[in-house]
Amino acid sequence: SKASLRFVLYLQLVVTLGFKNHTKNIFSRPQTRVRALMPGIPDALALFGGQFDPFHWGHAHVIQQLLPRFRHIVVLPSAHPPHRAASETPFHHRFAMVQHATAQWSAVTVSDYDTQHTPSFALHTVRHFHAQYPGIPITLVIGSDQYAVLHTWHHIDTLCDLAQFFVVPRDTQPRTNPHLPAAAHITHCTAPPYPLSATELRADWQATLVPPSVADYCQAHGLYA
């Protein structure tokens, strides 16, 4: 009958409009942005070089200061440092120790770049990573003892044009350097120093002063003990 046909058409209309409204509500809901929940870490790169002979809790302390500030952190065990004697501990051991110690941090990578240059000047390193991370600002992480002599580094004027510096205190003594180029951009870490020396640790080995993974590696390879 006509009444039955009208009723069927009415039901179809209700179902169709209901589905449209339902789908409209689904797709009009604001979508949660996972990235918005992440800390506002700038897209910047920190280069943290050193002998890491061995990697100890003081080095971990430095990385913990870098994590909230940088999206990428590259740790570079030195192979041919231009300003000091090379480490007596073979590079592959020191590289492995850093890998074990930093495996917990996804933002941290370990690079063997330093093995490719003799000597390895900071300027060459910065240029290399500028090519690897185009357009991303680079900061060199240095100790306050290095900061005091930073003006003597290879082509320091050019280096200051290409990178910034993050200075980590090695002791409680304030350090200044009035000889740096005007272009030098220096940030001083405000965290207190971590009173631990790799030189003293090598002379008086204490496994509790290094991360457990490093202590296990050193024991397995007969290092320092």
N, C-alpha and C positions, 0 to 999 in steps of 0.2 A: 504494500500500500504506500501512498504518498507520505503518510505520517511516519511509517517505518523508515522510508528512505531519508526523510528529513532528519530523523533521529540518528541514523548511521552517519550522515554527513556532519551532523553536529559533533558526534564523538570523534570523528577524524580531525575536525577542526581543533577541538580541545587538545587532543594528543599532539597535533602538530605544533600548536602555539606553546604548549607546555614544554615540548622538547627544545624549541627555539629559545625560550626563556631560560631553560636549564643550561643549555650550552652557552648562552650569553653570559650567565652568571659564572660559569667555569672559566671562560677565557678572559673575562673582565677583571678577575681577581688579580691583585698585584702579586707578581712572582717574587719569591725570596731570592735575593742575590747573595750567593755564598761569599763572593769576594768582599761584599760590604761588611761581612762579619769578621774579616781578617783585620789584624792591626794595620794601621796606616804606615807601613814601612815603605820608604821611598824606593824607587827602582834604581838603586845605586850599588856599586861594587866596592868591597874592601879587599885589599891585598895585604895579607899578614905573613910576612917572611921572617925567617929565623933559623937557627941551627937545630932547635928542638932536640937537644942532645943531653938528656932525653926530653920528650914532651911531658910536662908536669902540670900540677894543679894551677900554677901561676898562668900557664898558657891557656888552660881551660877558662880561667877567670877573665882573661882578655876577650876570648870569644864570646863569653856571656855578656860582656859589655857591648859587643858589636851586633849581636843578634837583633836587638830592638831597633837598630839604626840602619841596617843594610839588608837588602833582599838577597844579595849574593855575597858570599865570603869565600875567598880562595886562599888557602894556606899553602905557602911555598917553602918547603925545606930547602935550605941553601946548600949548594954544591961547590960553588967557587966564589965566596964572598970577597968583594974587593977591599974591604976595610978591616979584615981580620983574618987570622989563620983558619984554614979549612978544618973542619971537625975530624977527629980521629975515628969516630964511629962511622962506618960505611954508610953512604947515602941510602942504600936500599933498606937498611934497618931503621933509620930515622924516618924515612918515608912511610914504612909500614906502621911504625908506632903512631904517627899522626893519623893515618887512615883508621886504625883501631880506635883511637881516642875520640875522633870526630864523627864516627859512624852514626851516632845518635842524632846529629843535627842535619836535617835535610837541606838547609841553606848553605852548608859548608861542603866545599870540594877541596881535594888535595891535588896539587899540580907538581909535575916533575920538570917544569919549564927550565928551572935553574941549571939542570944538567946539560942544557943545549948551548950554554954560553960561558966563555972563560975570558975575563971575569964577567960576572953577571951584574951589570949596572941597573939600578932602579929605572933609569930612563928607558932602557931597552925593554924591561919587563912591562912598564906602563904602556908603551907603544904596542906591544904584542897583545895585551888584553883590551886595548882600545879597538884593535881589529877584531877580536873575538866577541866583544860586547859593544858594537857600534852605537854611539849616541848615549851611552850610560856613563854618568859621572864616576870617576875612580878616586878612591881614597887610599893612601898608603898608611898602614898602621906601623908606628915606630915607638920605641921606648924613649923616655925622657933623656937617657944618656945619648941616644942617637940624635935627638932634637938639638942638643947642645952643639953638635958639630955638623948639623945638616947643611950649613952653607958651604961645606967642603965637598959635598957630593958632586958627582960627575954631571956637568952641564945643569947646575941647579936652577938657573933661570928658565931654561926650557922645561925642566921637570915641574916647576911651579906653575907653568902655563897649562900643563897637561893633567895635573893631579892635585888633590888636596891632601892634607896630613891629619891623622888622628893620633895624638900623643898620649901614650899610656905611662903613668908615673912608675918609676922603678924604685923610688924611695920617697921620703917625705920632704926632701929638699926641693924648693921651687927652682925651675929651670927657665932661663930666658935665652934668646938668641937675637941680638940686635943686628946681626949681619945678614939676615935673610933678605931676599928680594922683596920689593913692595908687593909683588903679585902673590906671594906665599899666603895660602889660606890654611890657617892652623886651628884645629879644635883640640882642646885639652880634655881628656877624660877626667870626670869629677869623682870617679870611684876611688877609694883608697888603694894604695899599692898592695900587691900580694907578696909578702916578704919571703921569696923563695928563689934561690939561685941554682941554675943548672950546674955551674962550676962546683959549687959546694956539694950538690947532690951526687955528682960523679965521684967526688973525693970521699964522701960519707954516704953510701947508698942506703936509702930507706924506701922500701917499696910502698909504704903508705903515702908517700908524697907524690905519687903518680897515679893516674886512673888505673883501676884494676886490670883493664884490658892491656894496658902498657906494661904493668908489672908482670902479667902472665907472659907477654911476649918476651920481655927481658929475661925472665927465668928460663923460658924455653930455648933461648939462643945464647945464654951465658953472658949477658951484657951487664956491665957495671959491678956486679957482685964480686 
